[in-house]
Amino acid sequence: MRFPVQLTVLGLALALDLLLGDPPNLFHPVAWMGKVIGWGERAAPAAGPWPRFAYGAALALAGATVCTLPVVLLLIGARQLGLFVYVVVAALLLKSTFTFSGLVRAARSVQQALLAGDLAGARRLAAYHLVSRDTSALSEELVAAAAVESVAENVTDGVIAPLLFFLLAGVPGAWAYRFFNTCDSMLGYRDPEHEYLGKFAARLDDVLNWLPARLTGLLMVLAAWLAGEDGAGAWRTMWAQHARTASPNAGWTMSGMAGALNVTLEKVDQYRLEGGTERLSAAVIQRAARVAGATVALFVLLLAAALGAVANV
């Protein structure tokens, strides 16, 4: 039986996430990706929509190449230095493409602020760590909803999608996914400045997350049951309401989480996901994190089985 290299890389990367979390932005590759995208955005042509669309597409594709090629070269070099060096380098590179511990810490910081009665602090933390919407006037319930929605959505693109692309295309695949997703996060808005510049990245991100979002939603139904929540409610709400969000993907996990927790998640004037009538509070954020953790655990088991099977082929 061959040594399960990729499975070992996965295990070490997960351990790094749980034990060490994320590095400071100065040393975080995703922050470097953001700088590349920001530089490209500032250099974008001011002329008409289609030149901006073409430029945005070129920025996404060229940026992904620029960020991923050094990873390939690093892995080739590490392999020449031995299996141990390769596993450590690959695990460090893979860890930089996903974060679960950071997501949970961010959600719990909002939870703790709400428990302390610091609504202003909870609003600020939610805006800084979790959501891009204006939180300055949100009620306690809407702040809690924003945190729960962010946990539900980011389980897909923050954890499961990059790890799925690791299965399909190794560490470089996870890095390419992370760049495209970051590009969408920075450019994929519908305002006049980004409508065409970010359109390619936004549509590509929709395509890349199509399978991960649906897989995550299905796993979340089982995870809800394992976490002591309403698995049947998660299924009913997800199936009936996943299309209520503007994103073709985010609604699967957000509606599933709403049903699992028997709550209604609302972004004013955008969507309303009606999973139940239980009051949203700080305690619900903790329950959402527990469901998210069970979802990730189920996926990791499936991923480990797949990597183990590949190693034995």
Secondary structure, DSSP 8 states (H G I E B T S, - for coil): ----HHHHHHHHHHHHHHHH----GGG-HHHHHHHHHHHHHHT---S-HHHHHHHHHHHHHHHHHHHHHHHHHHHHHHHHT-HHHHHHHHHHHHHTT--SHHHHHHHHHHHHHHHTT-HHHHHHHHHHHT--S--TT--HHHHHHHHHHHHHHHHIIIIIHHHHHHHHHHHHHHHHHHHHHHHHHHH---STTTTTTTHHHHHHHHHHTHHHHHHHHHHHHHHHHHTTS-HHHHHHHHHHHGGGSSSTTHHHHHHHHHHHHT-EEEETTTEEEES------HHHHHHHHHHHHHHHHHHHHHHHHHHHHHHT-
